[in-house]
């Protein structure tokens, strides 16, 4: 379970870095930015159907991180209750 939780934590950090790249001109065009796009955009595209933009601020990544953390915690509880 620790490996799973560490992977979710690492992916959360990557999502936050992906969000912060929007503050830098050309951030998504760098090698690291293209890597993050390939890693993060498939998950973030699940939330594109929901309009999470309010007043010009997009909350998609924040909602995606919250859903990821809740799903991780829920899965951890379920697996722990089954195994122990």
PDB file of N, CA, C and O in Angstrom:
ATOM      1  N   UNK A   1       0.828  -1.195   0.000  1.00  0.00           N
ATOM      2  CA  UNK A   1       0.000   0.000   0.000  1.00  0.00           C
ATOM      3  C   UNK A   1       0.869   1.255   0.000  1.00  0.00           C
ATOM      4  O   UNK A   1       0.497   2.277  -0.577  1.00  0.00           O
ATOM      5  N   UNK A   2       2.030   1.170   0.652  1.00  0.00           N
ATOM      6  CA  UNK A   2       2.908   2.337   0.717  1.00  0.00           C
ATOM      7  C   UNK A   2       3.348   2.760  -0.681  1.00  0.00           C
ATOM      8  O   UNK A   2       3.407   3.953  -0.980  1.00  0.00           O
ATOM      9  N   UNK A   3       3.655   1.787  -1.536  1.00  0.00           N
ATOM     10  CA  UNK A   3       4.079   2.098  -2.893  1.00  0.00           C
ATOM     11  C   UNK A   3       2.957   2.807  -3.656  1.00  0.00           C
ATOM     12  O   UNK A   3       3.207   3.765  -4.387  1.00  0.00           O
ATOM     13  N   UNK A   4       1.732   2.335  -3.484  1.00  0.00           N
ATOM     14  CA  UNK A   4       0.577   2.967  -4.134  1.00  0.00           C
ATOM     15  C   UNK A   4       0.403   4.400  -3.646  1.00  0.00           C
ATOM     16  O   UNK A   4       0.214   5.312  -4.452  1.00  0.00           O
ATOM     17  N   UNK A   5       0.465   4.603  -2.331  1.00  0.00           N
ATOM     18  CA  UNK A   5       0.312   5.949  -1.768  1.00  0.00           C
ATOM     19  C   UNK A   5       1.439   6.869  -2.220  1.00  0.00           C
ATOM     20  O   UNK A   5       1.209   8.051  -2.473  1.00  0.00           O
ATOM     21  N   UNK A   6       2.656   6.339  -2.324  1.00  0.00           N
ATOM     22  CA  UNK A   6       3.777   7.147  -2.813  1.00  0.00           C
ATOM     23  C   UNK A   6       3.582   7.534  -4.276  1.00  0.00           C
ATOM     24  O   UNK A   6       3.905   8.654  -4.669  1.00  0.00           O
ATOM     25  N   UNK A   7       3.054   6.613  -5.084  1.00  0.00           N
ATOM     26  CA  UNK A   7       2.792   6.907  -6.497  1.00  0.00           C
ATOM     27  C   UNK A   7       1.719   7.985  -6.644  1.00  0.00           C
ATOM     28  O   UNK A   7       1.839   8.871  -7.490  1.00  0.00           O
ATOM     29  N   UNK A   8       0.684   7.911  -5.833  1.00  0.00           N
ATOM     30  CA  UNK A   8      -0.377   8.928  -5.870  1.00  0.00           C
ATOM     31  C   UNK A   8       0.186  10.279  -5.436  1.00  0.00           C
ATOM     32  O   UNK A   8      -0.145  11.307  -6.027  1.00  0.00           O
ATOM     33  N   UNK A   9       1.025  10.284  -4.420  1.00  0.00           N
ATOM     34  CA  UNK A   9       1.650  11.529  -3.956  1.00  0.00           C
ATOM     35  C   UNK A   9       2.522  12.126  -5.063  1.00  0.00           C
ATOM     36  O   UNK A   9       2.467  13.331  -5.308  1.00  0.00           O
ATOM     37  N   UNK A  10       3.321  11.297  -5.729  1.00  0.00           N
ATOM     38  CA  UNK A  10       4.180  11.770  -6.812  1.00  0.00           C
ATOM     39  C   UNK A  10       3.337  12.334  -7.957  1.00  0.00           C
ATOM     40  O   UNK A  10       3.674  13.378  -8.515  1.00  0.00           O
ATOM     41  N   UNK A  11       2.253  11.659  -8.310  1.00  0.00           N
ATOM     42  CA  UNK A  11       1.389  12.138  -9.383  1.00  0.00           C
ATOM     43  C   UNK A  11       0.721  13.458  -8.996  1.00  0.00           C
ATOM     44  O   UNK A  11       0.530  14.329  -9.844  1.00  0.00           O
ATOM     45  N   UNK A  12       0.370  13.606  -7.736  1.00  0.00           N
ATOM     46  CA  UNK A  12      -0.204  14.867  -7.252  1.00  0.00           C
ATOM     47  C   UNK A  12       0.811  15.997  -7.407  1.00  0.00           C
ATOM     48  O   UNK A  12       0.460  17.095  -7.839  1.00  0.00           O
ATOM     49  N   UNK A  13       2.048  15.733  -7.061  1.00  0.00           N
ATOM     50  CA  UNK A  13       3.104  16.740  -7.220  1.00  0.00           C
ATOM     51  C   UNK A  13       3.265  17.109  -8.694  1.00  0.00           C
ATOM     52  O   UNK A  13       3.426  18.284  -9.024  1.00  0.00           O
ATOM     53  N   UNK A  14       3.223  16.115  -9.581  1.00  0.00           N
ATOM     54  CA  UNK A  14       3.332  16.390 -11.016  1.00  0.00           C
ATOM     55  C   UNK A  14       2.166  17.244 -11.506  1.00  0.00           C
ATOM     56  O   UNK A  14       2.356  18.123 -12.347  1.00  0.00           O
ATOM     57  N   UNK A  15       0.969  16.996 -10.993  1.00  0.00           N
ATOM     58  CA  UNK A  15      -0.185  17.814 -11.368  1.00  0.00           C
ATOM     59  C   UNK A  15      -0.014  19.262 -10.912  1.00  0.00           C
ATOM     60  O   UNK A  15      -0.357  20.191 -11.643  1.00  0.00           O
ATOM     61  N   UNK A  16       0.509  19.448  -9.721  1.00  0.00           N
ATOM     62  CA  UNK A  16       0.738  20.807  -9.210  1.00  0.00           C
ATOM     63  C   UNK A  16       1.798  21.520 -10.051  1.00  0.00           C
ATOM     64  O   UNK A  16       1.636  22.691 -10.394  1.00  0.00           O
ATOM     65  N   UNK A  17       2.879  20.816 -10.382  1.00  0.00           N
ATOM     66  CA  UNK A  17       3.916  21.421 -11.223  1.00  0.00           C
ATOM     67  C   UNK A  17       3.350  21.755 -12.595  1.00  0.00           C
ATOM     68  O   UNK A  17       3.668  22.801 -13.162  1.00  0.00           O
ATOM     69  N   UNK A  18       2.515  20.873 -13.132  1.00  0.00           N
ATOM     70  CA  UNK A  18       1.866  21.130 -14.422  1.00  0.00           C
ATOM     71  C   UNK A  18       1.034  22.411 -14.354  1.00  0.00           C
ATOM     72  O   UNK A  18       1.044  23.213 -15.288  1.00  0.00           O
ATOM     73  N   UNK A  19       0.325  22.598 -13.260  1.00  0.00           N
ATOM     74  CA  UNK A  19      -0.479  23.813 -13.096  1.00  0.00           C
ATOM     75  C   UNK A  19       0.414  25.050 -12.996  1.00  0.00           C
ATOM     76  O   UNK A  19       0.098  26.097 -13.562  1.00  0.00           O
ATOM     77  N   UNK A  20       1.517  24.926 -12.281  1.00  0.00           N
ATOM     78  CA  UNK A  20       2.414  26.071 -12.116  1.00  0.00           C
ATOM     79  C   UNK A  20       3.124  26.458 -13.410  1.00  0.00           C
ATOM     80  O   UNK A  20       3.540  27.607 -13.566  1.00  0.00           O
ATOM     81  N   UNK A  21       3.268  25.519 -14.334  1.00  0.00           N
ATOM     82  CA  UNK A  21       3.911  25.834 -15.616  1.00  0.00           C
ATOM     83  C   UNK A  21       3.124  26.870 -16.413  1.00  0.00           C
ATOM     84  O   UNK A  21       3.685  27.546 -17.275  1.00  0.00           O
ATOM     85  N   UNK A  22       1.838  26.996 -16.132  1.00  0.00           N
ATOM     86  CA  UNK A  22       1.037  27.976 -16.862  1.00  0.00           C
ATOM     87  C   UNK A  22       1.460  29.405 -16.536  1.00  0.00           C
ATOM     88  O   UNK A  22       1.115  30.330 -17.273  1.00  0.00           O
ATOM     89  N   UNK A  23       2.186  29.598 -15.467  1.00  0.00           N
ATOM     90  CA  UNK A  23       2.653  30.928 -15.089  1.00  0.00           C
ATOM     91  C   UNK A  23       3.877  31.358 -15.890  1.00  0.00           C
ATOM     92  O   UNK A  23       4.224  32.539 -15.903  1.00  0.00           O
ATOM     93  N   UNK A  24       4.522  30.427 -16.546  1.00  0.00           N
ATOM     94  CA  UNK A  24       5.752  30.728 -17.268  1.00  0.00           C
ATOM     95  C   UNK A  24       5.510  30.655 -18.763  1.00  0.00           C
ATOM     96  O   UNK A  24       5.038  29.636 -19.267  1.00  0.00           O
ATOM     97  N   UNK A  25       5.834  31.738 -19.485  1.00  0.00           N
ATOM     98  CA  UNK A  25       5.651  31.717 -20.943  1.00  0.00           C
ATOM     99  C   UNK A  25       6.511  30.612 -21.565  1.00  0.00           C
ATOM    100  O   UNK A  25       7.709  30.520 -21.296  1.00  0.00           O
ATOM    101  N   UNK A  26       5.900  29.797 -22.380  1.00  0.00           N
ATOM    102  CA  UNK A  26       6.626  28.718 -23.045  1.00  0.00           C
ATOM    103  C   UNK A  26       6.916  27.537 -22.142  1.00  0.00           C
ATOM    104  O   UNK A  26       7.691  26.655 -22.514  1.00  0.00           O
ATOM    105  N   UNK A  27       6.316  27.498 -20.970  1.00  0.00           N
ATOM    106  CA  UNK A  27       6.574  26.405 -20.032  1.00  0.00           C
ATOM    107  C   UNK A  27       6.135  25.057 -20.561  1.00  0.00           C
ATOM    108  O   UNK A  27       6.792  24.046 -20.314  1.00  0.00           O
ATOM    109  N   UNK A  28       5.025  25.035 -21.288  1.00  0.00           N
ATOM    110  CA  UNK A  28       4.519  23.773 -21.818  1.00  0.00           C
ATOM    111  C   UNK A  28       5.276  23.332 -23.076  1.00  0.00           C
ATOM    112  O   UNK A  28       5.163  22.179 -23.493  1.00  0.00           O
ATOM    113  N   UNK A  29       6.046  24.242 -23.682  1.00  0.00           N
ATOM    114  CA  UNK A  29       6.792  23.895 -24.878  1.00  0.00           C
ATOM    115  C   UNK A  29       8.187  23.350 -24.556  1.00  0.00           C
ATOM    116  O   UNK A  29       8.875  22.855 -25.448  1.00  0.00           O
ATOM    117  N   UNK A  30       8.601  23.435 -23.313  1.00  0.00           N
ATOM    118  CA  UNK A  30       9.903  22.885 -22.932  1.00  0.00           C
ATOM    119  C   UNK A  30       9.823  21.362 -22.918  1.00  0.00           C
ATOM    120  O   UNK A  30       8.735  20.790 -22.971  1.00  0.00           O
ATOM    121  N   UNK A  31      10.973  20.716 -22.846  1.00  0.00           N
ATOM    122  CA  UNK A  31      11.002  19.251 -22.801  1.00  0.00           C
ATOM    123  C   UNK A  31      10.261  18.734 -21.582  1.00  0.00           C
ATOM    124  O   UNK A  31       9.482  17.785 -21.680  1.00  0.00           O
ATOM    125  N   UNK A  32      10.501  19.353 -20.435  1.00  0.00           N
ATOM    126  CA  UNK A  32       9.828  18.944 -19.205  1.00  0.00           C
ATOM    127  C   UNK A  32       8.330  19.208 -19.287  1.00  0.00           C
ATOM    128  O   UNK A  32       7.527  18.408 -18.807  1.00  0.00           O
ATOM    129  N   UNK A  33       7.954  20.330 -19.896  1.00  0.00           N
ATOM    130  CA  UNK A  33       6.542  20.667 -20.068  1.00  0.00           C
ATOM    131  C   UNK A  33       5.825  19.676 -20.970  1.00  0.00           C
ATOM    132  O   UNK A  33       4.687  19.297 -20.697  1.00  0.00           O
ATOM    133  N   UNK A  34       6.487  19.253 -22.048  1.00  0.00           N
ATOM    134  CA  UNK A  34       5.883  18.250 -22.937  1.00  0.00           C
ATOM    135  C   UNK A  34       5.734  16.910 -22.222  1.00  0.00           C
ATOM    136  O   UNK A  34       4.736  16.214 -22.407  1.00  0.00           O
ATOM    137  N   UNK A  35       6.730  16.546 -21.402  1.00  0.00           N
ATOM    138  CA  UNK A  35       6.634  15.316 -20.617  1.00  0.00           C
ATOM    139  C   UNK A  35       5.441  15.377 -19.658  1.00  0.00           C
ATOM    140  O   UNK A  35       4.656  14.434 -19.566  1.00  0.00           O
ATOM    141  N   UNK A  36       5.318  16.501 -18.949  1.00  0.00           N
ATOM    142  CA  UNK A  36       4.202  16.651 -18.013  1.00  0.00           C
ATOM    143  C   UNK A  36       2.865  16.634 -18.739  1.00  0.00           C
ATOM    144  O   UNK A  36       1.888  16.094 -18.222  1.00  0.00           O
ATOM    145  N   UNK A  37       2.812  17.213 -19.919  1.00  0.00           N
ATOM    146  CA  UNK A  37       1.569  17.197 -20.698  1.00  0.00           C
ATOM    147  C   UNK A  37       1.166  15.774 -21.037  1.00  0.00           C
ATOM    148  O   UNK A  37      -0.006  15.416 -20.925  1.00  0.00           O
ATOM    149  N   UNK A  38       2.129  14.957 -21.451  1.00  0.00           N
ATOM    150  CA  UNK A  38       1.826  13.558 -21.792  1.00  0.00           C
ATOM    151  C   UNK A  38       1.378  12.770 -20.573  1.00  0.00           C
ATOM    152  O   UNK A  38       0.562  11.856 -20.691  1.00  0.00           O
ATOM    153  N   UNK A  39       1.903  13.112 -19.407  1.00  0.00           N
ATOM    154  CA  UNK A  39       1.578  12.377 -18.189  1.00  0.00           C
ATOM    155  C   UNK A  39       0.273  12.867 -17.556  1.00  0.00           C
ATOM    156  O   UNK A  39      -0.524  12.060 -17.078  1.00  0.00           O
ATOM    157  N   UNK A  40       0.056  14.164 -17.551  1.00  0.00           N
ATOM    158  CA  UNK A  40      -1.068  14.751 -16.807  1.00  0.00           C
ATOM    159  C   UNK A  40      -2.347  14.924 -17.621  1.00  0.00           C
ATOM    160  O   UNK A  40      -3.440  14.768 -17.078  1.00  0.00           O
ATOM    161  N   UNK A  41      -2.238  15.236 -18.885  1.00  0.00           N
ATOM    162  CA  UNK A  41      -3.426  15.567 -19.665  1.00  0.00           C
ATOM    163  C   UNK A  41      -4.418  14.417 -19.830  1.00  0.00           C
ATOM    164  O   UNK A  41      -5.620  14.682 -19.869  1.00  0.00           O
ATOM    165  N   UNK A  42      -3.989  13.150 -19.928  1.00  0.00           N
ATOM    166  CA  UNK A  42      -5.015  12.090 -20.007  1.00  0.00           C
ATOM    167  C   UNK A  42      -5.927  12.054 -18.782  1.00  0.00           C
ATOM    168  O   UNK A  42      -7.133  11.850 -18.920  1.00  0.00           O
ATOM    169  N   UNK A  43      -5.373  12.248 -17.595  1.00  0.00           N
ATOM    170  CA  UNK A  43      -6.200  12.273 -16.384  1.00  0.00           C
ATOM    171  C   UNK A  43      -7.037  13.542 -16.325  1.00  0.00           C
ATOM    172  O   UNK A  43      -8.215  13.496 -15.971  1.00  0.00           O
ATOM    173  N   UNK A  44      -6.441  14.661 -16.667  1.00  0.00           N
ATOM    174  CA  UNK A  44      -7.166  15.937 -16.607  1.00  0.00           C
ATOM    175  C   UNK A  44      -8.281  16.005 -17.650  1.00  0.00           C
ATOM    176  O   UNK A  44      -9.265  16.721 -17.461  1.00  0.00           O
ATOM    177  N   UNK A  45      -8.133  15.266 -18.743  1.00  0.00           N
ATOM    178  CA  UNK A  45      -9.176  15.292 -19.776  1.00  0.00           C
ATOM    179  C   UNK A  45     -10.481  14.676 -19.280  1.00  0.00           C
ATOM    180  O   UNK A  45     -11.542  14.934 -19.848  1.00  0.00           O
ATOM    181  N   UNK A  46     -10.412  13.867 -18.228  1.00  0.00           N
ATOM    182  CA  UNK A  46     -11.635  13.312 -17.647  1.00  0.00           C
ATOM    183  C   UNK A  46     -12.521  14.408 -17.051  1.00  0.00           C
ATOM    184  O   UNK A  46     -13.734  14.231 -16.934  1.00  0.00           O
ATOM    185  N   UNK A  47     -11.925  15.528 -16.678  1.00  0.00           N
ATOM    186  CA  UNK A  47     -12.650  16.620 -16.029  1.00  0.00           C
ATOM    187  C   UNK A  47     -13.004  17.746 -17.005  1.00  0.00           C
ATOM    188  O   UNK A  47     -13.615  18.737 -16.605  1.00  0.00           O
ATOM    189  N   UNK A  48     -12.631  17.605 -18.268  1.00  0.00           N
ATOM    190  CA  UNK A  48     -12.909  18.654 -19.251  1.00  0.00           C
ATOM    191  C   UNK A  48     -14.396  18.801 -19.549  1.00  0.00           C
ATOM    192  O   UNK A  48     -14.841  19.877 -19.949  1.00  0.00           O
ATOM    193  N   UNK A  49     -15.163  17.743 -19.361  1.00  0.00           N
ATOM    194  CA  UNK A  49     -16.599  17.807 -19.645  1.00  0.00           C
ATOM    195  C   UNK A  49     -17.338  18.706 -18.656  1.00  0.00           C
ATOM    196  O   UNK A  49     -18.397  19.252 -18.966  1.00  0.00           O
ATOM    197  N   UNK A  50     -16.768  18.851 -17.471  1.00  0.00           N
ATOM    198  CA  UNK A  50     -17.387  19.661 -16.424  1.00  0.00           C
ATOM    199  C   UNK A  50     -16.783  21.065 -16.497  1.00  0.00           C
ATOM    200  O   UNK A  50     -15.561  21.216 -16.511  1.00  0.00           O
ATOM    201  N   UNK A  51     -17.614  22.061 -16.542  1.00  0.00           N
ATOM    202  CA  UNK A  51     -17.118  23.431 -16.584  1.00  0.00           C
ATOM    203  C   UNK A  51     -16.693  23.845 -15.172  1.00  0.00           C
ATOM    204  O   UNK A  51     -17.531  24.177 -14.333  1.00  0.00           O
ATOM    205  N   UNK A  52     -15.404  23.822 -14.929  1.00  0.00           N
ATOM    206  CA  UNK A  52     -14.876  24.163 -13.611  1.00  0.00           C
ATOM    207  C   UNK A  52     -14.170  25.510 -13.610  1.00  0.00           C
ATOM    208  O   UNK A  52     -13.319  25.776 -12.762  1.00  0.00           O
ATOM    209  N   UNK A  53     -14.529  26.351 -14.562  1.00  0.00           N
ATOM    210  CA  UNK A  53     -13.949  27.676 -14.672  1.00  0.00           C
ATOM    211  C   UNK A  53     -14.916  28.685 -14.088  1.00  0.00           C
ATOM    212  O   UNK A  53     -16.077  28.754 -14.490  1.00  0.00           O
ATOM    213  N   UNK A  54     -14.431  29.465 -13.141  1.00  0.00           N
ATOM    214  CA  UNK A  54     -15.263  30.489 -12.503  1.00  0.00           C
ATOM    215  C   UNK A  54     -14.510  31.810 -12.548  1.00  0.00           C
ATOM    216  O   UNK A  54     -13.427  31.937 -11.975  1.00  0.00           O
ATOM    217  N   UNK A  55     -15.076  32.771 -13.217  1.00  0.00           N
ATOM    218  CA  UNK A  55     -14.465  34.087 -13.284  1.00  0.00           C
ATOM    219  C   UNK A  55     -13.088  34.092 -13.912  1.00  0.00           C
ATOM    220  O   UNK A  55     -12.219  34.854 -13.489  1.00  0.00           O
ATOM    221  N   UNK A  56     -12.873  33.257 -14.913  1.00  0.00           N
ATOM    222  CA  UNK A  56     -11.586  33.226 -15.585  1.00  0.00           C
ATOM    223  C   UNK A  56     -10.538  32.362 -14.889  1.00  0.00           C
ATOM    224  O   UNK A  56      -9.421  32.223 -15.388  1.00  0.00           O
ATOM    225  N   UNK A  57     -10.880  31.790 -13.762  1.00  0.00           N
ATOM    226  CA  UNK A  57      -9.954  30.918 -13.039  1.00  0.00           C
ATOM    227  C   UNK A  57     -10.421  29.483 -13.227  1.00  0.00           C
ATOM    228  O   UNK A  57     -11.579  29.157 -12.968  1.00  0.00           O
ATOM    229  N   UNK A  58      -9.510  28.631 -13.678  1.00  0.00           N
ATOM    230  CA  UNK A  58      -9.845  27.234 -13.932  1.00  0.00           C
ATOM    231  C   UNK A  58      -9.465  26.391 -12.716  1.00  0.00           C
ATOM    232  O   UNK A  58      -8.308  26.358 -12.297  1.00  0.00           O
ATOM    233  N   UNK A  59     -10.459  25.719 -12.168  1.00  0.00           N
ATOM    234  CA  UNK A  59     -10.251  24.888 -10.980  1.00  0.00           C
ATOM    235  C   UNK A  59     -10.148  23.401 -11.326  1.00  0.00           C
ATOM    236  O   UNK A  59     -10.278  22.553 -10.443  1.00  0.00           O
ATOM    237  N   UNK A  60      -9.916  23.078 -12.602  1.00  0.00           N
ATOM    238  CA  UNK A  60      -9.866  21.687 -13.034  1.00  0.00           C
ATOM    239  C   UNK A  60      -8.798  20.898 -12.289  1.00  0.00           C
ATOM    240  O   UNK A  60      -9.065  19.796 -11.810  1.00  0.00           O
ATOM    241  N   UNK A  61      -7.598  21.446 -12.189  1.00  0.00           N
ATOM    242  CA  UNK A  61      -6.504  20.717 -11.550  1.00  0.00           C
ATOM    243  C   UNK A  61      -6.765  20.556 -10.055  1.00  0.00           C
ATOM    244  O   UNK A  61      -6.452  19.511  -9.484  1.00  0.00           O
ATOM    245  N   UNK A  62      -7.328  21.562  -9.423  1.00  0.00           N
ATOM    246  CA  UNK A  62      -7.636  21.455  -7.995  1.00  0.00           C
ATOM    247  C   UNK A  62      -8.657  20.351  -7.750  1.00  0.00           C
ATOM    248  O   UNK A  62      -8.498  19.552  -6.827  1.00  0.00           O
ATOM    249  N   UNK A  63      -9.701  20.302  -8.568  1.00  0.00           N
ATOM    250  CA  UNK A  63     -10.717  19.260  -8.425  1.00  0.00           C
ATOM    251  C   UNK A  63     -10.118  17.894  -8.739  1.00  0.00           C
ATOM    252  O   UNK A  63     -10.433  16.911  -8.069  1.00  0.00           O
ATOM    253  N   UNK A  64      -9.253  17.826  -9.754  1.00  0.00           N
ATOM    254  CA  UNK A  64      -8.614  16.559 -10.114  1.00  0.00           C
ATOM    255  C   UNK A  64      -7.746  16.037  -8.974  1.00  0.00           C
ATOM    256  O   UNK A  64      -7.730  14.835  -8.708  1.00  0.00           O
ATOM    257  N   UNK A  65      -7.029  16.925  -8.304  1.00  0.00           N
ATOM    258  CA  UNK A  65      -6.190  16.515  -7.170  1.00  0.00           C
ATOM    259  C   UNK A  65      -7.063  16.028  -6.019  1.00  0.00           C
ATOM    260  O   UNK A  65      -6.750  15.016  -5.392  1.00  0.00           O
ATOM    261  N   UNK A  66      -8.146  16.734  -5.737  1.00  0.00           N
ATOM    262  CA  UNK A  66      -9.044  16.328  -4.651  1.00  0.00           C
ATOM    263  C   UNK A  66      -9.652  14.958  -4.946  1.00  0.00           C
ATOM    264  O   UNK A  66      -9.700  14.099  -4.067  1.00  0.00           O
ATOM    265  N   UNK A  67     -10.119  14.751  -6.184  1.00  0.00           N
ATOM    266  CA  UNK A  67     -10.707  13.456  -6.555  1.00  0.00           C
ATOM    267  C   UNK A  67      -9.653  12.355  -6.458  1.00  0.00           C
ATOM    268  O   UNK A  67      -9.946  11.263  -5.970  1.00  0.00           O
ATOM    269  N   UNK A  68      -8.442  12.625  -6.911  1.00  0.00           N
ATOM    270  CA  UNK A  68      -7.365  11.638  -6.830  1.00  0.00           C
ATOM    271  C   UNK A  68      -7.070  11.253  -5.392  1.00  0.00           C
ATOM    272  O   UNK A  68      -6.901  10.073  -5.087  1.00  0.00           O
ATOM    273  N   UNK A  69      -7.007  12.232  -4.511  1.00  0.00           N
ATOM    274  CA  UNK A  69      -6.713  11.958  -3.101  1.00  0.00           C
ATOM    275  C   UNK A  69      -7.860  11.186  -2.444  1.00  0.00           C
ATOM    276  O   UNK A  69      -7.618  10.249  -1.683  1.00  0.00           O
ATOM    277  N   UNK A  70      -9.095  11.570  -2.730  1.00  0.00           N
ATOM    278  CA  UNK A  70     -10.243  10.857  -2.153  1.00  0.00           C
ATOM    279  C   UNK A  70     -10.315   9.416  -2.654  1.00  0.00           C
ATOM    280  O   UNK A  70     -10.597   8.498  -1.884  1.00  0.00           O
ATOM    281  N   UNK A  71     -10.058   9.225  -3.944  1.00  0.00           N
ATOM    282  CA  UNK A  71     -10.083   7.872  -4.496  1.00  0.00           C
ATOM    283  C   UNK A  71      -8.961   7.028  -3.901  1.00  0.00           C
ATOM    284  O   UNK A  71      -9.152   5.846  -3.617  1.00  0.00           O
ATOM    285  N   UNK A  72      -7.811   7.628  -3.715  1.00  0.00           N
ATOM    286  CA  UNK A  72      -6.678   6.911  -3.120  1.00  0.00           C
ATOM    287  C   UNK A  72      -6.977   6.496  -1.685  1.00  0.00           C
ATOM    288  O   UNK A  72      -6.713   5.360  -1.292  1.00  0.00           O
ATOM    289  N   UNK A  73      -7.523   7.415  -0.914  1.00  0.00           N
ATOM    290  CA  UNK A  73      -7.861   7.097   0.471  1.00  0.00           C
ATOM    291  C   UNK A  73      -8.958   6.044   0.543  1.00  0.00           C
ATOM    292  O   UNK A  73      -8.894   5.144   1.380  1.00  0.00           O
ATOM    293  N   UNK A  74      -9.955   6.142  -0.316  1.00  0.00           N
ATOM    294  CA  UNK A  74     -11.027   5.160  -0.339  1.00  0.00           C
ATOM    295  C   UNK A  74     -10.522   3.779  -0.714  1.00  0.00           C
ATOM    296  O   UNK A  74     -10.906   2.783  -0.101  1.00  0.00           O
ATOM    297  N   UNK A  75      -9.668   3.720  -1.714  1.00  0.00           N
ATOM    298  CA  UNK A  75      -9.108   2.431  -2.117  1.00  0.00           C
ATOM    299  C   UNK A  75      -8.224   1.843  -1.028  1.00  0.00           C
ATOM    300  O   UNK A  75      -8.218   0.630  -0.820  1.00  0.00           O
ATOM    301  N   UNK A  76      -7.482   2.690  -0.337  1.00  0.00           N
ATOM    302  CA  UNK A  76      -6.639   2.224   0.762  1.00  0.00           C
ATOM    303  C   UNK A  76      -7.492   1.630   1.875  1.00  0.00           C
ATOM    304  O   UNK A  76      -7.148   0.583   2.424  1.00  0.00           O
ATOM    305  N   UNK A  77      -8.593   2.279   2.212  1.00  0.00           N
ATOM    306  CA  UNK A  77      -9.484   1.764   3.257  1.00  0.00           C
ATOM    307  C   UNK A  77     -10.092   0.428   2.834  1.00  0.00           C
ATOM    308  O   UNK A  77     -10.161  -0.506   3.633  1.00  0.00           O
ATOM    309  N   UNK A  78     -10.529   0.336   1.583  1.00  0.00           N
ATOM    310  CA  UNK A  78     -11.144  -0.897   1.105  1.00  0.00           C
ATOM    311  C   UNK A  78     -10.149  -2.050   1.103  1.00  0.00           C
ATOM    312  O   UNK A  78     -10.462  -3.138   1.586  1.00  0.00           O
ATOM    313  N   UNK A  79      -8.964  -1.824   0.570  1.00  0.00           N
ATOM    314  CA  UNK A  79      -7.963  -2.891   0.504  1.00  0.00           C
ATOM    315  C   UNK A  79      -7.507  -3.281   1.893  1.00  0.00           C
ATOM    316  O   UNK A  79      -7.317  -4.466   2.168  1.00  0.00           O
ATOM    317  N   UNK A  80      -7.326  -2.314   2.774  1.00  0.00           N
ATOM    318  CA  UNK A  80      -6.899  -2.616   4.147  1.00  0.00           C
ATOM    319  C   UNK A  80      -7.967  -3.433   4.883  1.00  0.00           C
ATOM    320  O   UNK A  80      -7.637  -4.357   5.626  1.00  0.00           O
ATOM    321  N   UNK A  81      -9.235  -3.096   4.676  1.00  0.00           N
ATOM    322  CA  UNK A  81     -10.298  -3.840   5.353  1.00  0.00           C
ATOM    323  C   UNK A  81     -10.430  -5.260   4.808  1.00  0.00           C
ATOM    324  O   UNK A  81     -10.815  -6.171   5.540  1.00  0.00           O
ATOM    325  N   UNK A  82     -10.119  -5.449   3.545  1.00  0.00           N
ATOM    326  CA  UNK A  82     -10.181  -6.788   2.966  1.00  0.00           C
ATOM    327  C   UNK A  82      -9.011  -7.650   3.461  1.00  0.00           C
ATOM    328  O   UNK A  82      -9.192  -8.823   3.790  1.00  0.00           O
ATOM    329  N   UNK A  83      -7.830  -7.068   3.511  1.00  0.00           N
ATOM    330  CA  UNK A  83      -6.641  -7.828   3.860  1.00  0.00           C
ATOM    331  C   UNK A  83      -6.478  -8.051   5.358  1.00  0.00           C
ATOM    332  O   UNK A  83      -5.877  -9.043   5.771  1.00  0.00           O
ATOM    333  N   UNK A  84      -6.995  -7.159   6.164  1.00  0.00           N
ATOM    334  CA  UNK A  84      -6.746  -7.277   7.609  1.00  0.00           C
ATOM    335  C   UNK A  84      -8.026  -7.380   8.377  1.00  0.00           C
ATOM    336  O   UNK A  84      -8.003  -7.485   9.604  1.00  0.00           O
TER     337      UNK A  84
END
